[in-house]
């Protein structure tokens, strides 16, 4: 596999994450990850994190490297899942779990709430409004929990449930961090 990204901070800084060439799989670029994890620097330590569309694993494994207590990587593509499993086995750490499933079905199964959810699906593949609504109704985040979203266009979330904290744009990618609130 010639495609790879590196973990940019924390305990595993510099570790290469190889990923397969799959349509729609586009790892979060290092400069966006650096900005995101600067935003999360006071929240990531000890957090329970969900990388809902893991792909290369860059977001979830970066969170692990920076001190997340538990990271769950969800990936529905069998080839990407197999590669993620191989990568995670290299960490020799049971606090990282890879699940071969669809993110929507996983969230519908009502897992215990997370502290941070990374939502970065293939841009053409998912209905953002549906999955964000699912996170709200399933209470997939603790009150005060954080949702990171990457999308091809600016997204407006329901102000009754979400407090926008940070947002930026890099080229065609819009990304932002939101805090879950209950009305």
C-alpha positions as CSV (number, residue, x, y, z in Angstrom):
1,X,0.0,0.0,0.0
2,X,1.6,3.2,-1.1
3,X,-1.1,5.5,0.4
4,X,-0.4,6.5,3.9
5,X,-0.6,9.3,6.5
6,X,1.3,9.8,9.7
7,X,0.1,10.4,13.2
8,X,1.1,14.0,13.9
9,X,1.2,14.1,17.7
10,X,1.3,12.3,21.0
11,X,2.8,9.0,22.0
12,X,2.8,7.5,18.5
13,X,3.9,10.7,16.6
14,X,5.3,9.8,13.2
15,X,3.7,6.3,13.0
16,X,2.7,5.6,9.4
17,X,-0.9,4.6,8.7
18,X,-1.2,2.8,5.4
19,X,-4.6,2.6,3.8
20,X,-6.1,1.0,0.6
21,X,-7.2,2.9,-2.5
22,X,-10.9,2.9,-2.1
23,X,-13.4,5.3,-3.8
24,X,-14.5,7.9,-1.3
25,X,-11.7,7.2,1.3
26,X,-9.9,10.5,1.9
27,X,-8.0,10.7,5.2
28,X,-8.2,14.0,7.0
29,X,-5.1,16.0,5.9
30,X,-2.4,16.6,8.5
31,X,-3.0,20.4,8.6
32,X,-6.7,19.9,9.4
33,X,-5.9,17.2,12.0
34,X,-3.4,19.5,13.6
35,X,-6.1,22.2,13.9
36,X,-8.7,19.8,15.1
37,X,-6.4,18.3,17.8
38,X,-5.4,21.8,18.9
39,X,-9.1,22.5,19.4
40,X,-9.4,19.2,21.4
41,X,-6.2,19.4,23.4
42,X,-8.0,19.9,26.7
43,X,-10.7,17.4,25.9
44,X,-9.0,14.4,24.4
45,X,-7.1,13.0,27.5
46,X,-9.1,10.2,28.9
47,X,-12.0,10.6,26.4
48,X,-14.1,7.8,25.0
49,X,-14.1,8.4,21.2
50,X,-16.0,7.1,18.2
51,X,-14.5,7.4,14.7
52,X,-17.8,6.7,12.9
53,X,-16.4,6.4,9.4
54,X,-12.9,5.3,10.2
55,X,-11.5,4.8,6.7
56,X,-7.7,5.2,7.2
57,X,-8.1,5.4,11.0
58,X,-6.3,8.8,11.0
59,X,-8.8,10.6,13.4
60,X,-9.3,7.7,15.8
61,X,-5.7,6.6,16.0
62,X,-4.6,10.3,16.4
63,X,-7.0,10.5,19.3
64,X,-5.5,7.3,20.8
65,X,-2.0,8.7,20.4
66,X,-3.0,11.8,22.2
67,X,-4.4,10.0,25.3
68,X,-8.0,9.0,24.5
69,X,-9.0,6.3,27.0
70,X,-11.0,4.3,24.4
71,X,-11.4,4.5,20.7
72,X,-13.9,2.7,18.6
73,X,-13.4,2.7,14.8
74,X,-16.4,1.8,12.7
75,X,-15.8,0.8,9.1
76,X,-18.2,-0.9,6.7
77,X,-15.8,-1.5,3.7
78,X,-14.3,-4.9,4.1
79,X,-11.0,-4.0,2.6
80,X,-10.6,-0.9,4.8
81,X,-11.8,-2.9,7.8
82,X,-9.1,-5.5,7.2
83,X,-6.4,-2.9,7.0
84,X,-7.6,-1.1,10.1
85,X,-7.6,-4.4,12.0
86,X,-4.0,-4.9,10.9
87,X,-3.0,-1.4,12.0
88,X,-4.7,-1.6,15.3
89,X,-3.0,-4.9,16.1
90,X,0.3,-3.1,15.7
91,X,-0.6,-0.9,18.7
92,X,-1.0,-4.0,21.0
93,X,-3.7,-2.1,22.9
94,X,-7.1,-3.3,23.9
95,X,-8.5,0.2,24.3
96,X,-8.8,0.5,20.5
97,X,-11.6,-1.5,18.9
98,X,-12.4,-1.9,15.2
99,X,-16.0,-2.8,14.3
100,X,-17.0,-4.0,10.8
101,X,-20.4,-2.3,10.6
102,X,-22.3,0.7,9.1
103,X,-22.0,3.8,11.3
104,X,-25.8,4.4,11.2
105,X,-26.6,0.9,12.3
106,X,-24.0,1.0,15.0
107,X,-25.5,4.2,16.4
108,X,-29.0,2.8,16.2
109,X,-27.8,-0.1,18.4
110,X,-27.6,2.5,21.3
111,X,-24.0,2.1,22.4
112,X,-23.0,3.9,25.7
113,X,-22.5,7.6,25.1
114,X,-19.2,9.0,23.9
115,X,-17.2,12.1,24.9
116,X,-16.1,12.8,21.3
117,X,-17.5,11.6,17.9
118,X,-15.6,12.1,14.7
119,X,-18.0,12.3,11.7
120,X,-16.2,12.3,8.4
121,X,-18.1,10.1,6.0
122,X,-17.4,9.9,2.3
123,X,-18.7,13.2,1.0
124,X,-21.1,11.7,-1.6
125,X,-22.3,8.8,0.6
126,X,-24.2,9.9,3.7
127,X,-27.1,12.1,4.7
128,X,-25.5,14.3,7.4
129,X,-28.9,15.6,8.7
130,X,-30.0,12.0,9.3
131,X,-26.9,10.8,11.2
132,X,-26.7,14.0,13.3
133,X,-30.4,13.6,14.2
134,X,-29.6,10.0,15.1
135,X,-26.8,11.2,17.4
136,X,-29.2,13.6,19.1
137,X,-32.1,11.1,19.5
138,X,-29.9,8.1,20.6
139,X,-28.0,10.5,22.9
140,X,-24.8,9.0,21.5
141,X,-22.8,11.9,23.2
142,X,-22.7,12.8,26.9
143,X,-24.2,16.2,27.6
144,X,-21.3,18.6,26.8
145,X,-19.7,16.0,24.5
146,X,-18.1,17.0,21.2
147,X,-19.0,16.3,17.6
148,X,-16.4,16.9,14.9
149,X,-17.8,17.1,11.4
150,X,-16.1,17.2,8.0
151,X,-18.2,17.9,5.0
152,X,-18.2,19.3,1.4
153,X,-20.4,22.2,2.4
154,X,-21.2,24.3,5.5
155,X,-23.5,22.5,7.8
156,X,-26.0,24.2,10.2
157,X,-26.9,22.2,13.2
158,X,-30.1,22.5,15.4
159,X,-29.2,25.2,17.9
160,X,-31.5,23.5,20.5
161,X,-29.0,20.6,20.5
162,X,-25.7,22.0,19.4
163,X,-23.4,24.8,20.4
164,X,-20.9,25.7,17.5
165,X,-17.4,26.0,19.0
166,X,-15.0,26.2,16.0
167,X,-15.2,26.0,12.3
168,X,-13.0,26.5,9.3
169,X,-12.6,25.7,5.6
170,X,-9.6,24.3,3.8
171,X,-10.2,24.1,0.1
172,X,-13.4,22.2,-0.5
173,X,-13.5,20.8,3.0
174,X,-15.6,22.5,5.7
175,X,-14.9,21.3,9.2
176,X,-16.2,22.2,12.6
177,X,-16.5,21.3,16.3
178,X,-19.8,21.3,18.1
179,X,-20.8,20.7,21.7
180,X,-23.9,18.6,22.4
181,X,-26.5,20.3,24.6
182,X,-29.9,19.1,25.7
183,X,-32.8,21.6,25.5
